[in-house]
Structures are given as C-alpha cells and as structure tokens.
Amino acid sequence: MEQRKHWWNGKWGRVARKDVYLRVSGDQWYVEQRAGGADGVSHFFEYESEDAALDTVRALLAGPDEWRELSIRPRS
C-alpha cells in the first residue's frame, strides 16, 4: 500500500491530535482518519476511485481545525 497524502490538524498531544491519510493499493483507495496520534483510534474507508476517496478527505478536513498537508518522502 502506498501513502499518497497526509494531513494533520496541527495540534500536539493524544487528546487533540488528528491525522487523515490517503493511500492506494492497486485499484483500491483508502482513507484513514486517526485521532490521538500513533497510538490513537483509527477509522478506515475504502473506495474504488481517487475522486470518491478525496470527497471523504474534504469532508473530514472541514471544520474549525487548521489542517496542513505534510510532505510525503518519495521511496528510493
């Protein structure tokens, strides 16, 4: 599975931190919504198109948080 994008709400700490990830494997697209950092709780969504996955990402990023996209390092 390849991670394509990662967004973070800019807050530190297990209670406040939220992350959203966009990943792809073959023809399947996946969105992960995680609350609480690396040890937090995740919800997963699966889609057959990038557009459908990005619709969910946009909905998850809506709201009062100041989301920022984090860079993805290309694999060597």
VOBA-1610 file (N, C-alpha, C; in pm, whole numbers, padded with zeros to 5 digits, always signed):
BEGIN
Met+00085-00118+00000Met+00000+00000+00000Met+00090+00123+00000Glu+00056+00218-00085Glu+00134+00340-00098Glu+00059+00458-00038Gln+00126+00531+00050Gln+00066+00650+00107Gln+00084+00766+00011Arg-00025+00830-00025Arg-00020+00941-00121Arg-00019+01078-00054Lys-00100+01094+00051Lys-00109+01224+00119Lys-00134+01203+00267His-00097+01307+00345His-00116+01303+00490His-00148+01445+00535Trp-00255+01459+00611Trp-00294+01587+00668Trp-00294+01575+00820Trp-00260+01685+00888Trp-00254+01690+01034Trp-00322+01818+01080Asn-00393+01810+01191Asn-00466+01928+01238Asn-00377+02028+01312Gly-00246+02001+01321Gly-00153+02097+01380Gly-00151+02100+01531Lys-00219+02006+01594Lys-00224+02003+01741Lys-00142+01887+01794Trp-00078+01909+01906Trp+00004+01807+01971Trp-00073+01743+02085Gly-00037+01621+02118Gly-00097+01553+02231Gly-00201+01451+02189Arg-00212+01348+02271Arg-00302+01238+02237Arg-00447+01280+02229Val-00486+01375+02308Val-00628+01415+02308Val-00662+01502+02188Ala-00571+01590+02146Ala-00603+01690+02044Ala-00562+01652+01902Arg-00460+01567+01887Arg-00406+01540+01754Arg-00501+01458+01668Lys-00512+01499+01540Lys-00590+01424+01441Lys-00509+01418+01312Asp-00518+01304+01243Asp-00450+01284+01116Asp-00546+01221+01016Val-00528+01254+00889Val-00603+01192+00781Val-00501+01149+00675Tyr-00512+01025+00631Tyr-00419+00968+00532Tyr-00496+00923+00409Leu-00436+00944+00292Leu-00488+00892+00166Leu-00387+00790+00115Arg-00434+00668+00090Arg-00346+00560+00044Arg-00411+00489-00075Val-00325+00419-00152Val-00373+00344-00267Val-00301+00210-00273Ser-00375+00110-00316Ser-00319-00023-00340Ser-00391-00080-00461Gly-00317-00091-00572Gly-00382-00137-00695Gly-00488-00038-00737Asp-00612-00086-00753Asp-00725+00000-00792Asp-00807+00048-00673Gln-00767+00013-00552Gln-00843+00050-00433Gln-00780+00169-00363Trp-00864+00261-00321Trp-00821+00381-00249Trp-00870+00371-00105Tyr-00789+00419-00012Tyr-00819+00408+00130Tyr-00798+00543+00198Val-00888+00576+00288Val-00876+00694+00372Val-00874+00645+00517Glu-00775+00693+00593Glu-00769+00662+00735Glu-00786+00792+00812Gln-00878+00793+00907Gln-00898+00905+00998Gln-00850+00859+01134Arg-00747+00924+01188Arg-00690+00880+01316Arg-00697+00993+01418Ala-00742+00962+01536Ala-00745+01057+01647Ala-00653+01005+01757Gly-00566+01092+01809Gly-00483+01053+01922Gly-00341+01013+01889Gly-00292+01048+01771Gly-00153+01017+01737Gly-00131+00872+01701Ala-00005+00830+01706Ala+00033+00696+01660Ala-00040+00584+01734Asp-00070+00604+01860Asp-00140+00502+01939Asp-00290+00528+01947Gly-00339+00616+01862Gly-00479+00655+01867Gly-00573+00555+01802Val-00696+00598+01786Val-00802+00517+01728Val-00823+00559+01583Ser-00832+00460+01494Ser-00849+00489+01351Ser-00982+00437+01299His-01033+00510+01200His-01148+00466+01122His-01101+00459+00977Phe-01140+00354+00906Phe-01094+00331+00770Phe-01211+00333+00673Phe-01185+00389+00555Phe-01284+00397+00448Phe-01217+00345+00321Glu-01290+00269+00240Glu-01236+00208+00119Glu-01319+00252-00001Tyr-01250+00285-00113Tyr-01317+00337-00231Tyr-01259+00275-00358Glu-01338+00281-00464Glu-01293+00229-00593Glu-01235+00338-00683Ser-01240+00464-00638Ser-01182+00572-00719Ser-01117+00676-00629Glu-01018+00744-00686Glu-00949+00851-00612Glu-01046+00965-00582Asp-01133+00998-00677Asp-01229+01107-00656Asp-01319+01082-00536Ala-01368+00959-00524Ala-01455+00925-00410Ala-01378+00936-00278Ala-01253+00889-00278Ala-01171+00899-00157Ala-01146+01045-00121Leu-01116+01127-00221Leu-01090+01269-00195Leu-01214+01343-00147Asp-01333+01300-00189Asp-01457+01358-00136Asp-01464+01337+00015Thr-01427+01217+00060Thr-01428+01189+00203Thr-01321+01270+00275Val-01203+01281+00216Val-01096+01361+00276Val-01145+01504+00296Arg-01204+01563+00194Arg-01253+01701+00204Arg-01356+01715+00317Ala-01444+01618+00330Ala-01544+01622+00436Ala-01478+01612+00574Leu-01377+01526+00586Leu-01308+01509+00715Leu-01228+01633+00755Leu-01179+01706+00657Leu-01097+01825+00686Leu-01181+01950+00709Ala-01311+01941+00684Ala-01399+02055+00706Ala-01415+02079+00857Gly-01424+02203+00896Gly-01444+02233+01037Gly-01343+02333+01088Pro-01338+02348+01220Pro-01259+02456+01281Pro-01107+02433+01284Asp-01062+02310+01271Asp-00918+02285+01278Asp-00845+02347+01158Glu-00720+02385+01180Glu-00636+02440+01072Glu-00548+02327+01018Trp-00603+02250+00925Trp-00534+02135+00869Trp-00418+02177+00782Arg-00310+02100+00787Arg-00196+02123+00698Arg-00154+01991+00636Glu-00118+01999+00511Glu-00071+01878+00441Glu+00077+01860+00472Leu+00112+01740+00513Leu+00251+01708+00541Leu+00313+01643+00418Ser+00440+01671+00392Ser+00504+01614+00273Ser+00527+01464+00289Ile+00519+01399+00178Ile+00547+01256+00171Ile+00685+01241+00108Arg+00772+01169+00173Arg+00906+01144+00115Arg+00896+01034+00010Pro+00946+01061-00110Pro+00943+00954-00211Pro+01032+00837-00171Arg+00984+00717-00204Arg+01063+00598-00174Arg+01176+00586-00273Ser+01292+00541-00226Ser+01409+00524-00314Ser+01407+00388-00378
//
